[in-house]
Amino acid sequence: MGRKKSDKSARSEEQEDKVNESYQPTGNFQSDFVELCKEMKMYRPPPVFLRPKRPSSPIQNEQQTQAPTNRKAKEDKKASMAQQMVEPEEETPEEKAVIEQLGFKPKTFTVKYYLDLMKPCVHIDLENPDKPDTVSEVHAKNWKLELPMLKTLSRCFEKLNRLHTIVFWRVAASAEVIAELAELLRQLDSVRCLSLEANGHVTDENYADLIRVDSNLTKLQLRFNQITDAGAARISEQLSGLRDPPSKLVSLDLSSNCVQDGGATALAQVCSFATLLRSFA
């Protein structure tokens, strides 16, 4: 009886250890994102795709054919690796209708149902298609970004040493999420550009928290966020308080917001002594 009890206790301890063991990111964003979402009990995460590249011109294609065979083979290998990372998609009825009308499958554009463009997804850019850990840009669009998802993304970002750009479009981030995002930027030394646009109105308008001395951010885009004079005043106050030592920010885009004369005046005054801020809109 004593042996049975000890065996049961040992098994229960092993099960508890397995439960307590959290997934450790490897640097492969696609697999890390899926596994960490499962760990957070998010079983239907937004799919991850490679950002589509602009098709090369006929002149470039002709130059590539004239290149040495070994170089062409290497480029073909990279292209095939990049294609493998993109989840295969079946042709939609709209695409089939276009193919029937044209008599061929188009290679310079794709046809999508307009609601498909609004589905949540994550797009990534790779510096080297052969290496999935060389993610340089992450774009998240058209889904509500809440704290659990932001924390999941932050864990994915831990191993991405080449990540320099983060883009959030229409993610409806709350003031709490913006504050957490500002803290995340302090930990990501490689990130230089953040775009948080079409976010909608935030009651606290704490976008100024994203401007920090201990962040390496150089470019901040906050367009279409319904920022009012109150938010502009907070940004102006934040910039004026970061003169010694100065913020690393050199580009700030506040265009297409709701800033009136009062907020514009406050921003104009701070721009007069913000020597590092070279681009302001």
Salt bridges, closest charged atoms under 4 A:
GLU39 OE2 - ARG155 NH1 2.79
GLU75 OE2 - ARG71 NE 3.37
ASP76 OD2 - LYS72 NZ 3.25
GLU89 OE1 - LYS112 NZ 2.71
GLU91 OE2 - LYS105 NZ 3.55
ASP116 OD1 - LYS119 NZ 3.25
ASP125 OD2 - ARG51 NH1 3.31
ASP125 OD1 - LYS53 NZ 3.41
GLU127 OE1 - ARG162 NH1 3.15
GLU137 OE1 - ARG51 NH1 3.19
GLU137 OE1 - HIS139 NE2 2.88
GLU183 OE2 - ARG186 NH2 2.47
GLU183 OE1 - ARG212 NH1 3.64
GLU197 OE2 - ARG223 NE 2.62
ASP214 OD2 - ARG186 NE 3.96
ASP214 OD1 - ARG212 NE 2.91
